[in-house]
Amino acid sequence: MALQAVQRSGWVRHDLLTRVSASRGASWADSGSGSVGGSVSVGTGGLIWLWCVVGLTRERMRIRGCTPLAGTRGGPCTSRLSGAARRPWRSWSGGWAPGRLALAGAEPDMFPLPAGQAGLSPAESAAVVEARRLISVLGECRQEGAAFAFVADVTAVEAARRLRARPVDEDAVAAILEDPWADFDGSLRVVGLSDVPGGCVVIQPWGHVPADPEVAGPLSAGTVCYGVAANPKSGDQGIVARDGTVEDADTNPGGSDAGGHLTSEEILAEYLYQGHAVAYCCAAAGLRPSDARAVVGPPDMWVRLP
C-alpha cells in the first residue's frame, strides 16, 4: 500500500497523488517494492517513486511553501519519499534522479543544480521542447471509444495500399458520422488517413480498429507503428508494431509504465507525456504534426478496409 501510506502522511490528498501518477488504469497503488533510499529498480516500481518524489514535492511546496518534503509524517513509504527528496541528485535506475528529471518538468529549479552536476543533454532538452509543443498542438484530443495509429515514414496513400483499403464515398461517411451504431460492424471497417510531417495518422472516432494487430502489423512493414485505443472500460490500450511484427500490446502509453524494459529515453518520454497517450504515441513514432486535424478530423481521406 504505497497509496494508502502516502495518504496517511496527512499532507497530500488522493486527487493530488492521482494527478501526479497520471496512470489511467495502472495498478500501482498497492506496489511498495521500490526502495527510494538506494538504487531503485525501475522494474520494481522505481518510476512510481520517481514520479512521487518530483510531483509530490512540487505539490507540497506549492500548498505549504515549505522545503521539499521537510518534516513529512508517516510510515516507511513517506520516509523513503522524504529521504529521496533530501538526496535529489542521487542516480536511480535508467540514469535518472529526481533532481535531473525535475529539470524536464514545469518547475526546473525545484532542486538547485549542484556545481559539476550534469543537467539535461541537448537531445533531452529537445525532447522536452517537442513534448510541450506536441501536447499544446494536439490539446484534449482523446475521446472515449476512439483509436489512433501513428506510422513513421509512410504516406496516407501507402498506408491505404498496405491495408488493401478502398475510398469511401461521402454519403457513406456522413451516415457513419451521424450514427456509427446503425451498422457498427460496417462502421468498424472505415478509418481515416492523413499525412503529417514524419509519416501518417490513422483514426477511427468510433472504434478500436487502428490499434488492432491486423492493422498495426501491416502498417509497420519496414518501419514502426504506435497505436492506442481509448477503451471506455479499461483506459488507454496501446500497441507497438515494428517491421510487420507486433512487439508489444496492451501497453499503457503515457501512463507511467513501471516496466524494467524502459530505456533512459523512454523513461523521459513517460514523464513528459503523462496523461497524454495520443501525444505519446505520436512522438514515439517520430511524427510532428503542426495542428490537430489529423487526430481530431476531418482526415485527408476515408477508406474502407476489406
Backbone as numpy.savetxt, mean C-alpha at the origin, in Angstrom:
# Nx Ny Nz CAx CAy CAz Cx Cy Cz
-1.48 -9.43 22.59 -1.98 -8.46 22.59 -1.31 -7.15 22.59
-0.59 -6.89 21.46 0.07 -5.59 21.35 -0.94 -4.46 21.38
-2.05 -4.62 20.69 -3.05 -3.56 20.63 -3.60 -3.26 22.00
-3.97 -4.32 22.75 -4.55 -4.10 24.06 -3.53 -3.46 25.01
-2.26 -3.89 24.90 -1.24 -3.34 25.80 -1.03 -1.86 25.55
-0.97 -1.47 24.26 -0.77 -0.06 23.95 -1.98 0.75 24.39
-3.18 0.20 24.20 -4.37 0.93 24.63 -4.37 1.12 26.14
-3.90 0.11 26.89 -3.90 0.22 28.35 -2.91 1.26 28.84
-1.97 1.67 27.97 -0.98 2.65 28.42 -1.62 3.98 28.77
-2.81 4.24 28.27 -3.55 5.42 28.67 -3.25 6.67 27.89
-2.35 6.62 26.89 -2.02 7.85 26.19 -2.36 7.81 24.71
-2.96 6.74 24.23 -3.35 6.70 22.83 -4.68 5.99 22.69
-5.57 6.56 21.90 -6.88 5.96 21.68 -6.78 4.91 20.58
-7.77 4.03 20.53 -7.79 2.96 19.54 -7.78 3.53 18.12
-8.51 4.63 17.90 -8.59 5.17 16.55 -7.24 5.72 16.08
-6.42 6.23 17.02 -5.10 6.73 16.65 -4.21 5.57 16.24
-4.25 4.49 17.02 -3.42 3.34 16.71 -3.84 2.72 15.39
-5.13 2.70 15.14 -5.62 2.17 13.88 -5.12 3.02 12.72
-5.13 4.35 12.90 -4.67 5.23 11.84 -3.17 5.04 11.59
-2.42 4.81 12.66 -0.98 4.60 12.51 -0.71 3.34 11.74
-1.41 2.26 12.06 -1.14 0.98 11.40 -1.60 0.99 9.96
-2.76 1.63 9.70 -3.34 1.70 8.36 -3.35 0.34 7.68
-3.67 -0.70 8.43 -3.60 -2.05 7.87 -4.98 -2.65 7.77
-5.68 -2.36 6.71 -7.02 -2.89 6.52 -6.99 -4.41 6.47
-7.69 -5.00 7.42 -7.81 -6.45 7.41 -6.59 -7.17 7.93
-5.52 -6.46 8.29 -4.32 -7.12 8.77 -4.52 -7.59 10.20
-4.12 -8.84 10.48 -4.34 -9.40 11.82 -3.08 -9.24 12.65
-2.71 -7.97 12.91 -1.50 -7.74 13.69 -1.79 -7.41 15.14
-3.06 -7.20 15.49 -3.38 -6.69 16.82 -2.93 -7.62 17.93
-2.89 -8.94 17.66 -2.51 -9.89 18.69 -1.08 -10.36 18.53
-0.31 -9.70 17.67 1.08 -10.09 17.46 1.97 -9.28 18.37
2.64 -9.94 19.30 3.53 -9.23 20.20 4.92 -9.79 20.17
5.30 -10.43 19.05 6.56 -11.14 19.02 7.74 -10.26 18.67
7.52 -9.05 18.17 8.63 -8.18 17.83 9.33 -7.67 19.07
10.65 -7.61 19.02 11.42 -7.14 20.17 12.06 -5.82 19.81
11.50 -4.73 20.31 11.99 -3.41 19.93 13.31 -3.07 20.56
13.61 -3.69 21.70 14.82 -3.31 22.41 16.08 -3.64 21.66
16.07 -4.66 20.80 17.26 -5.04 20.09 17.03 -5.01 18.60
17.68 -5.92 17.88 17.47 -6.02 16.44 16.14 -6.66 16.20
15.29 -6.00 15.43 13.93 -6.48 15.23 13.82 -7.22 13.92
13.24 -8.39 13.97 13.00 -9.16 12.76 11.71 -8.70 12.13
11.80 -8.22 10.89 10.60 -7.78 10.20 9.61 -8.92 10.08
10.11 -10.13 9.95 9.23 -11.27 9.80 8.46 -11.63 11.05
8.82 -11.08 12.20 8.09 -11.37 13.43 7.41 -10.13 13.96
6.93 -9.32 13.06 6.17 -8.15 13.48 6.98 -6.88 13.58
8.20 -6.88 13.03 9.05 -5.71 13.15 8.45 -4.45 12.58
7.76 -4.57 11.43 7.16 -3.39 10.83 6.06 -2.83 11.72
5.35 -3.71 12.41 4.30 -3.24 13.32 4.91 -2.32 14.37
6.00 -2.76 14.98 6.64 -1.93 15.99 7.22 -0.66 15.37
7.83 -0.80 14.21 8.42 0.35 13.55 7.36 1.41 13.27
6.21 0.99 12.74 5.11 1.93 12.48 4.68 2.60 13.79
4.55 1.79 14.86 4.06 2.33 16.13 5.01 3.36 16.72
6.31 3.06 16.69 7.28 4.00 17.27 7.20 5.35 16.57
7.18 5.34 15.24 7.13 6.59 14.48 5.77 7.26 14.62
4.71 6.50 14.38 3.37 7.09 14.36 2.87 7.50 15.73
3.07 6.65 16.73 2.57 6.99 18.06 3.40 8.09 18.71
4.69 8.13 18.38 5.50 9.25 18.87 4.94 10.57 18.34
4.60 10.59 17.05 4.05 11.80 16.46 2.74 12.19 17.13
1.85 11.21 17.36 0.57 11.52 18.00 0.76 12.02 19.42
1.67 11.40 20.17 1.88 11.82 21.57 2.44 13.24 21.62
3.38 13.53 20.72 3.97 14.87 20.71 2.92 15.91 20.31
2.04 15.53 19.37 1.02 16.46 18.93 -0.01 16.72 20.02
-0.42 15.64 20.71 -1.50 15.77 21.69 -1.01 16.41 22.99
0.15 15.97 23.45 0.62 16.43 24.77 1.79 17.39 24.72
2.41 17.50 23.57 3.55 18.39 23.47 4.74 17.92 24.25
4.83 16.59 24.49 5.97 16.08 25.26 7.02 15.47 24.37
8.14 15.10 24.99 9.20 14.43 24.27 8.75 13.04 23.88
9.39 12.43 22.90 8.91 11.15 22.39 8.72 10.08 23.45
7.46 9.72 23.71 7.09 8.61 24.57 7.68 8.72 25.96
7.96 9.93 26.42 8.53 10.11 27.75 7.53 9.70 28.81
7.99 8.97 29.80 7.14 8.63 30.93 5.98 7.74 30.55
6.11 6.93 29.50 5.02 6.09 29.06 4.68 5.05 30.13
3.38 4.91 30.41 2.93 3.89 31.34 2.56 2.64 30.57
2.53 1.51 31.22 2.06 0.30 30.60 3.00 -0.86 30.81
2.70 -1.98 30.16 3.45 -3.20 30.32 4.60 -3.31 29.35
5.01 -4.57 29.04 6.17 -4.78 28.18 6.05 -4.15 26.81
4.84 -4.15 26.25 4.67 -3.58 24.91 5.04 -2.11 24.88
4.47 -1.31 25.79 4.75 0.11 25.78 6.15 0.41 26.27
6.71 -0.46 27.11 8.09 -0.28 27.52 9.03 -0.42 26.34
8.74 -1.39 25.47 9.58 -1.57 24.29 9.44 -0.38 23.35
8.21 0.12 23.21 8.01 1.30 22.37 8.80 2.48 22.89
8.73 2.69 24.22 9.44 3.80 24.83 10.94 3.65 24.66
11.44 2.42 24.84 12.87 2.18 24.69 13.35 2.45 23.28
12.53 2.05 22.30 12.91 2.29 20.91 12.91 3.77 20.58
11.97 4.52 21.14 11.91 5.95 20.87 13.11 6.68 21.48
13.66 6.14 22.57 14.85 6.76 23.16 16.11 6.42 22.37
16.03 5.38 21.51 17.16 5.01 20.65 16.68 4.98 19.21
16.24 6.11 18.70 15.57 6.10 17.39 16.47 5.83 16.22
17.78 5.86 16.41 18.68 5.64 15.28 19.31 4.26 15.32
18.82 3.42 16.18 19.30 2.04 16.23 18.71 1.28 15.05
19.58 0.66 14.27 19.14 0.01 13.03 18.30 -1.22 13.30
17.24 -1.37 12.53 16.38 -2.53 12.61 16.59 -3.39 11.37
15.91 -4.52 11.32 15.99 -5.37 10.13 15.56 -4.58 8.90
16.21 -4.84 7.80 15.90 -4.10 6.58 16.65 -2.80 6.49
17.50 -2.48 7.47 18.29 -1.26 7.43 17.57 -0.01 7.88
16.35 -0.17 8.43 15.58 0.99 8.85 15.56 1.12 10.36
15.70 2.36 10.82 15.51 2.71 12.23 14.34 3.69 12.29
13.67 3.81 13.44 12.56 4.75 13.53 12.93 6.16 13.09
14.12 6.62 13.47 14.53 7.97 13.11 14.70 8.14 11.61
15.30 7.14 10.96 15.53 7.26 9.53 14.21 7.14 8.77
13.32 6.26 9.23 12.03 6.14 8.58 11.21 7.42 8.74
11.33 8.05 9.90 10.59 9.30 10.13 11.00 10.39 9.14
12.23 10.31 8.62 12.68 11.30 7.64 11.82 11.25 6.37
11.17 10.11 6.14 10.32 9.96 4.97 8.88 10.36 5.24
8.58 10.73 6.48 7.21 11.03 6.85 6.89 12.51 6.83
5.74 12.83 7.41 5.25 14.21 7.39 6.04 15.12 8.32
6.72 14.53 9.31 7.50 15.33 10.26 8.93 14.79 10.30
9.74 15.13 9.31 11.08 14.56 9.23 12.02 14.97 10.37
11.67 16.03 11.08 12.52 16.47 12.19 12.06 15.91 13.52
11.22 14.87 13.51 10.73 14.29 14.74 11.88 13.83 15.64
12.85 13.15 15.04 14.04 12.71 15.76 15.24 13.44 15.16
15.89 14.35 15.89 17.02 15.10 15.32 18.09 14.17 14.75
18.59 14.50 13.58 19.58 13.68 12.90 20.95 13.87 13.56
21.53 12.82 14.14 22.84 12.96 14.79 23.94 13.22 13.77
25.00 13.84 14.22 26.15 14.08 13.34 26.72 12.75 12.87
26.96 12.65 11.59 27.52 11.44 11.03 26.51 10.36 10.70
25.26 10.57 11.07 24.22 9.58 10.79 23.68 9.77 9.38
23.65 8.68 8.62 23.15 8.75 7.25 21.65 8.98 7.24
21.20 9.90 6.39 19.78 10.12 6.23 19.24 9.29 5.09
18.33 9.83 4.33 17.79 9.12 3.19 18.75 9.22 2.00
18.83 8.15 1.24 19.64 8.17 0.02 18.91 8.97 -1.05
19.60 9.39 -2.12 18.91 10.10 -3.21 17.73 9.30 -3.77
17.90 7.98 -3.91 16.81 7.16 -4.44 15.63 7.13 -3.46
15.92 7.06 -2.18 14.84 7.05 -1.18 14.13 8.39 -1.13
14.89 9.47 -1.23 14.27 10.80 -1.24 13.37 10.96 -2.46
13.83 10.45 -3.61 13.01 10.51 -4.82 11.74 9.70 -4.66
11.82 8.54 -3.97 10.64 7.71 -3.73 9.63 8.44 -2.85
10.12 9.21 -1.88 9.23 9.99 -1.01 8.50 11.05 -1.82
9.23 11.76 -2.65 8.62 12.81 -3.48 7.56 12.22 -4.40
7.88 11.11 -5.04 6.94 10.49 -5.98 5.71 9.95 -5.25
5.90 9.40 -4.05 4.75 8.89 -3.29 3.78 10.01 -2.96
4.30 11.14 -2.52 3.43 12.27 -2.19 2.70 12.78 -3.45
3.43 12.83 -4.57 2.80 13.28 -5.81 1.70 12.32 -6.24
2.02 11.03 -6.23 1.08 10.04 -6.73 -0.17 9.96 -5.86
0.00 9.98 -4.55 -1.15 9.94 -3.65 -2.03 11.17 -3.86
-1.40 12.33 -4.07 -2.15 13.55 -4.32 -2.89 13.47 -5.66
-2.23 12.95 -6.68 -2.83 12.86 -8.02 -4.03 11.91 -8.02
-3.87 10.75 -7.41 -4.94 9.75 -7.44 -6.06 10.06 -6.45
-5.72 10.75 -5.36 -6.75 11.12 -4.40 -7.45 9.91 -3.81
-8.70 10.07 -3.44 -9.48 8.98 -2.86 -10.13 8.17 -3.98
-9.29 7.43 -4.69 -9.78 6.71 -5.86 -10.30 5.32 -5.54
-10.05 4.84 -4.34 -10.49 3.50 -3.99 -12.01 3.47 -3.85
-12.64 2.46 -4.43 -14.08 2.29 -4.29 -14.38 0.81 -4.05
-15.25 0.54 -3.09 -15.58 -0.83 -2.74 -16.10 -1.58 -3.96
-15.62 -2.81 -4.12 -16.08 -3.65 -5.20 -15.35 -3.48 -6.50
-14.45 -2.50 -6.58 -13.70 -2.26 -7.82 -12.37 -3.00 -7.80
-11.76 -3.12 -8.98 -10.45 -3.75 -9.09 -9.61 -3.04 -10.14
-8.30 -3.14 -9.98 -7.36 -2.42 -10.84 -6.15 -3.31 -11.12
-5.56 -3.12 -12.27 -4.28 -3.75 -12.59 -3.37 -2.71 -13.22
-2.10 -2.73 -12.85 -1.12 -1.78 -13.35 0.01 -2.57 -14.00
0.23 -2.34 -15.29 1.16 -3.14 -16.07 2.29 -2.27 -16.59
3.51 -2.67 -16.32 4.67 -1.88 -16.75 5.00 -2.13 -18.21
5.30 -1.04 -18.93 5.86 -1.09 -20.29 4.96 -1.82 -21.30
3.65 -1.75 -21.08 2.69 -2.35 -22.00 1.62 -1.31 -22.32
1.29 -1.15 -23.60 0.24 -0.20 -23.98 -1.14 -0.82 -23.79
-2.15 0.04 -23.83 -3.52 -0.45 -23.70 -3.88 -1.37 -24.86
-3.44 -1.02 -26.06 -3.71 -1.86 -27.23 -3.06 -3.23 -27.08
-1.82 -3.25 -26.61 -1.13 -4.53 -26.40 -1.80 -5.33 -25.28
-2.27 -4.64 -24.24 -2.97 -5.34 -23.15 -4.22 -6.02 -23.68
-4.96 -5.34 -24.55 -6.16 -5.93 -25.14 -5.80 -7.16 -25.97
-4.70 -7.08 -26.71 -4.27 -8.23 -27.50 -3.92 -9.41 -26.62
-3.19 -9.14 -25.52 -2.79 -10.23 -24.62 -4.00 -10.90 -23.98
-5.03 -10.12 -23.74 -6.24 -10.66 -23.11 -7.24 -11.20 -24.13
-6.90 -11.09 -25.42 -7.78 -11.50 -26.52 -9.14 -10.80 -26.40
-9.09 -9.53 -26.04 -10.31 -8.75 -25.82 -10.73 -8.01 -27.08
-12.02 -7.70 -27.15 -12.58 -7.00 -28.29 -13.28 -5.72 -27.81
-13.34 -4.69 -28.64 -14.02 -3.45 -28.23 -15.49 -3.68 -27.90
-16.01 -2.85 -27.00 -17.41 -2.91 -26.60 -18.09 -1.63 -27.10
-19.30 -1.77 -27.66 -19.97 -0.57 -28.17 -20.49 0.29 -27.02
-20.68 1.55 -27.30 -21.02 2.54 -26.27 -22.34 2.22 -25.57
-23.32 1.73 -26.30 -24.61 1.43 -25.68 -24.48 0.32 -24.64
-23.66 -0.69 -24.94 -23.46 -1.79 -23.99 -22.76 -1.29 -22.74
-21.77 -0.42 -22.92 -21.07 0.14 -21.76 -22.01 0.98 -20.91
-22.82 1.80 -21.56 -23.78 2.65 -20.84 -24.73 1.82 -20.01
-25.19 0.70 -20.57 -26.11 -0.17 -19.83 -25.45 -0.78 -18.61
-24.19 -1.17 -18.76 -23.46 -1.76 -17.63 -23.23 -0.71 -16.55
-22.82 0.49 -16.96 -22.57 1.55 -15.99 -23.84 1.91 -15.22
-24.98 1.83 -15.90 -26.24 2.16 -15.25 -26.65 1.08 -14.24
-26.43 -0.19 -14.61 -26.81 -1.28 -13.71 -25.96 -2.51 -14.02
-24.76 -2.58 -13.42 -23.90 -3.75 -13.70 -24.48 -5.06 -13.20
-25.46 -4.99 -12.29 -26.03 -6.20 -11.72 -27.11 -6.82 -12.60
-27.57 -6.12 -13.61 -28.63 -6.65 -14.47 -28.16 -7.94 -15.15
-26.91 -7.96 -15.57 -26.29 -9.18 -16.13 -24.86 -9.20 -15.60
-24.74 -9.59 -14.34 -23.44 -9.43 -13.68 -22.37 -10.30 -14.31
-22.70 -11.51 -14.70 -21.71 -12.37 -15.35 -21.19 -11.72 -16.63
-22.09 -11.10 -17.38 -21.67 -10.40 -18.59 -20.87 -9.16 -18.26
-21.26 -8.45 -17.21 -20.54 -7.23 -16.81 -19.10 -7.55 -16.41
-18.89 -8.72 -15.80 -17.55 -9.09 -15.36 -16.60 -9.33 -16.52
-17.12 -9.49 -17.73 -16.24 -9.70 -18.88 -15.78 -8.38 -19.49
-16.25 -7.26 -18.96 -15.91 -5.95 -19.53 -14.94 -5.21 -18.60
-13.84 -4.71 -19.15 -12.85 -3.95 -18.39 -12.46 -2.71 -19.19
-11.92 -1.72 -18.48 -11.43 -0.50 -19.13 -9.92 -0.50 -19.19
-9.37 0.04 -20.28 -7.93 0.10 -20.49 -7.51 1.54 -20.80
-6.40 1.97 -20.19 -5.89 3.32 -20.43 -4.37 3.31 -20.45
-3.82 4.13 -21.35 -2.37 4.34 -21.36 -2.00 5.41 -20.35
-0.88 5.19 -19.65 -0.30 6.20 -18.76 1.21 6.12 -18.93
1.93 7.16 -18.55 3.39 7.07 -18.62 3.91 5.87 -17.83
4.67 5.03 -18.50 5.23 3.84 -17.85 4.50 2.56 -18.13
3.29 2.63 -18.72 2.56 1.39 -18.98 1.08 1.65 -19.20
0.25 0.76 -18.66 -1.19 0.92 -18.81 -1.91 0.48 -17.54
-3.18 0.91 -17.45 -4.02 0.61 -16.30 -5.27 -0.12 -16.78
-5.65 -1.16 -16.06 -6.88 -1.91 -16.32 -7.81 -1.68 -15.13
-9.06 -1.29 -15.40 -10.00 -1.04 -14.31 -11.30 -1.80 -14.54
-11.97 -2.08 -13.45 -13.34 -2.60 -13.48 -14.05 -2.05 -12.24
-14.87 -1.02 -12.40 -15.50 -0.38 -11.23 -16.47 -1.26 -10.46
-16.90 -2.38 -11.07 -17.96 -3.19 -10.45 -17.52 -4.62 -10.12
-16.24 -4.97 -10.35 -15.85 -6.35 -10.13 -14.37 -6.54 -9.87
-14.00 -7.80 -9.73 -12.66 -8.19 -9.27 -11.73 -8.64 -10.39
-12.19 -8.70 -11.62 -11.49 -9.38 -12.69 -10.06 -8.87 -12.95
-9.77 -7.55 -12.96 -8.39 -7.13 -13.22 -7.36 -7.70 -12.24
-7.80 -8.07 -11.05 -6.88 -8.62 -10.05 -6.93 -10.14 -10.00
-7.54 -10.78 -11.00 -7.58 -12.23 -11.07 -6.33 -12.76 -11.76
-5.88 -13.97 -11.39 -4.70 -14.55 -12.05 -4.87 -14.70 -13.55
-6.11 -14.97 -14.01 -6.36 -15.16 -15.44 -6.13 -13.88 -16.25
-6.13 -12.74 -15.58 -5.86 -11.47 -16.24 -4.45 -10.99 -15.95
-4.06 -10.99 -14.68 -2.74 -10.50 -14.30 -1.62 -11.33 -14.93
-1.82 -12.64 -15.02 -0.79 -13.51 -15.58 -0.46 -13.16 -17.02
-1.41 -13.22 -17.95 -1.12 -12.88 -19.34 -0.61 -11.45 -19.52
-1.13 -10.52 -18.74 -0.68 -9.14 -18.87 0.81 -8.98 -18.53
1.32 -9.85 -17.66 2.68 -9.69 -17.14 3.75 -10.34 -18.00
3.38 -10.92 -19.14 4.38 -11.59 -19.97 5.52 -10.62 -20.33
6.74 -10.96 -19.93 7.89 -10.12 -20.20 7.96 -8.86 -19.39
7.10 -8.71 -18.40 7.08 -7.49 -17.58 6.50 -7.83 -16.21
5.91 -6.85 -15.54 5.32 -7.08 -14.22 3.95 -6.42 -14.14
3.05 -7.04 -13.40 1.69 -6.52 -13.22 1.35 -6.57 -11.74
0.91 -5.45 -11.20 0.41 -5.37 -9.82 -1.09 -5.10 -9.88
-1.87 -5.91 -9.19 -3.30 -5.73 -9.17 -3.85 -5.67 -7.77
-5.03 -5.07 -7.63 -5.69 -5.01 -6.32 -7.20 -4.95 -6.52
-7.91 -5.70 -5.69 -9.37 -5.68 -5.67 -9.82 -5.20 -4.31
-10.73 -4.22 -4.30 -11.24 -3.67 -3.05 -12.44 -4.51 -2.62
-12.15 -5.59 -1.94 -13.19 -6.52 -1.51 -13.99 -5.91 -0.36
-15.30 -5.74 -0.51 -16.09 -5.11 0.57 -16.09 -5.92 1.87
-15.83 -7.22 1.77 -15.88 -8.07 2.96 -14.52 -8.21 3.64
-13.47 -8.37 2.84 -12.16 -8.69 3.43 -11.10 -7.63 3.19
-11.45 -6.51 2.59 -10.47 -5.45 2.38 -9.71 -5.62 1.08
-8.63 -4.89 0.95 -7.84 -4.89 -0.28 -7.10 -6.21 -0.44
-7.26 -6.83 -1.60 -6.58 -8.08 -1.91 -5.74 -7.88 -3.16
-4.42 -8.06 -3.00 -3.51 -7.77 -4.09 -2.97 -9.01 -4.76
-2.38 -8.79 -5.93 -1.75 -9.87 -6.69 -0.54 -9.28 -7.41
0.51 -10.08 -7.53 1.71 -9.68 -8.26 2.04 -10.79 -9.25
2.12 -10.43 -10.53 2.49 -11.38 -11.57 3.69 -10.85 -12.32
4.59 -11.75 -12.66 5.81 -11.35 -13.37 6.13 -12.38 -14.45
6.34 -11.88 -15.64 6.72 -12.72 -16.77 5.77 -13.90 -16.95
4.47 -13.63 -16.83 3.46 -14.63 -17.08 3.11 -15.54 -15.93
3.78 -15.36 -14.78 3.55 -16.22 -13.62 3.15 -15.39 -12.41
2.15 -15.85 -11.68 1.74 -15.16 -10.46 2.77 -15.44 -9.37
3.40 -14.36 -8.89 4.43 -14.48 -7.84 3.83 -14.48 -6.45
2.81 -13.67 -6.26 2.23 -13.50 -4.93 0.76 -13.17 -5.09
-0.06 -13.69 -4.20 -1.50 -13.45 -4.27 -2.05 -13.25 -2.86
-3.23 -12.66 -2.80 -3.88 -12.35 -1.53 -2.97 -11.49 -0.65
-2.28 -10.55 -1.27 -1.43 -9.62 -0.52 -2.30 -8.48 0.01
-1.69 -7.63 0.82 -2.39 -6.48 1.39 -1.62 -5.22 1.03
-1.68 -4.79 -0.25 -0.85 -3.66 -0.68 -1.17 -2.38 0.08
-0.11 -1.70 0.54 -0.31 -0.48 1.31 -0.90 -0.74 2.67
-0.82 -1.99 3.13 -1.43 -2.36 4.41 -0.45 -2.76 5.47
0.79 -2.25 5.40 1.80 -2.52 6.42 2.12 -4.01 6.52
2.45 -4.60 5.39 2.83 -6.00 5.33 4.02 -6.24 6.26
3.91 -7.22 7.15 4.98 -7.51 8.10 5.78 -8.74 7.69
5.70 -9.12 6.42 6.41 -10.31 5.97 7.91 -10.12 5.90
8.66 -11.16 6.27 10.12 -11.08 6.27 10.73 -11.03 4.89
9.90 -11.20 3.84 10.42 -11.20 2.48 10.67 -9.80 1.95
10.28 -8.76 2.69 10.37 -7.40 2.17 11.82 -6.91 2.13
12.16 -6.26 1.02 13.46 -5.61 0.90 13.39 -4.24 1.57
14.54 -3.57 1.65 14.58 -2.23 2.23 13.69 -1.28 1.43
13.72 -1.39 0.10 12.89 -0.52 -0.75 11.41 -0.80 -0.53
11.06 -2.07 -0.36 9.66 -2.43 -0.14 9.15 -1.97 1.22
10.01 -2.00 2.23 9.63 -1.49 3.54 9.30 0.00 3.44
10.13 0.75 2.73 9.87 2.18 2.54 8.54 2.39 1.81
8.30 1.60 0.77 7.05 1.73 0.03 5.84 1.42 0.91
5.94 0.39 1.74 4.84 0.06 2.65 4.54 1.24 3.58
5.60 1.90 4.03 5.42 3.05 4.93 4.81 4.24 4.20
5.31 4.52 3.01 4.85 5.70 2.27 3.41 5.57 1.80
2.99 4.36 1.47 1.66 4.17 0.87 0.67 3.51 1.82
0.88 3.66 3.13 -0.06 3.08 4.09 -1.48 3.60 3.81
-2.41 2.66 3.64 -3.79 3.04 3.41 -4.08 3.50 1.99
-3.12 3.36 1.08 -3.30 3.79 -0.31 -2.93 2.63 -1.24
-3.77 1.61 -1.25 -3.47 0.39 -1.99 -3.32 0.63 -3.48
-4.20 1.45 -4.05 -4.15 1.70 -5.50 -2.85 2.43 -5.87
-2.51 3.45 -5.11 -1.26 4.18 -5.38 -0.05 3.28 -5.19
-0.10 2.41 -4.18 1.01 1.48 -3.95 1.25 0.61 -5.17
0.19 0.00 -5.70 0.33 -0.88 -6.85 0.79 -0.11 -8.08
0.27 1.09 -8.25 0.67 1.94 -9.37 2.16 2.23 -9.31
2.64 2.60 -8.14 4.06 2.91 -7.97 4.93 1.67 -8.12
4.47 0.55 -7.59 5.25 -0.68 -7.67 5.48 -1.11 -9.10
4.50 -0.84 -9.97 4.65 -1.18 -11.39 5.45 -0.12 -12.16
5.78 0.98 -11.50 6.56 2.04 -12.16 5.75 2.95 -13.04
4.42 2.99 -12.82 3.57 3.87 -13.61 3.55 5.27 -13.01
3.43 6.30 -13.86 3.52 7.68 -13.41 2.38 8.53 -14.00
1.14 8.23 -13.67 0.02 9.00 -14.24 0.08 10.45 -13.78
-0.36 11.35 -14.67 -0.37 12.77 -14.33 -1.71 13.21 -13.75
-2.71 12.35 -13.88 -4.02 12.62 -13.28 -4.68 11.28 -12.95
-5.90 11.34 -12.41 -6.55 10.12 -11.92 -7.46 9.46 -12.94
-7.55 10.00 -14.15 -8.54 9.51 -15.10 -8.41 8.01 -15.38
-7.20 7.50 -15.51 -7.02 6.08 -15.83 -7.56 5.18 -14.73
-7.68 5.72 -13.52 -8.15 4.94 -12.39 -9.63 5.17 -12.11
-10.08 6.40 -12.20 -11.48 6.71 -11.88 -12.36 6.73 -13.13
-11.75 6.74 -14.32 -12.49 6.74 -15.57 -12.84 8.13 -16.05
-13.33 8.22 -17.30 -13.50 7.09 -18.22 -12.17 6.63 -18.81
-12.04 5.33 -19.08 -10.78 4.83 -19.65 -10.66 5.16 -21.13
-9.50 4.89 -21.68 -9.28 5.12 -23.11 -10.20 4.24 -23.95
-10.41 3.02 -23.48 -11.28 2.09 -24.21 -11.89 1.07 -23.25
-13.09 0.62 -23.61 -13.73 -0.49 -22.91 -13.61 -1.72 -23.81
-13.26 -2.86 -23.25 -13.12 -4.09 -24.04 -13.82 -5.23 -23.33
-14.18 -6.23 -24.12 -14.85 -7.42 -23.57 -13.88 -8.61 -23.64
-13.71 -9.28 -22.52 -12.86 -10.45 -22.47 -13.60 -11.66 -23.06
-12.84 -12.62 -23.57 -13.50 -13.79 -24.16 -14.21 -14.66 -23.09
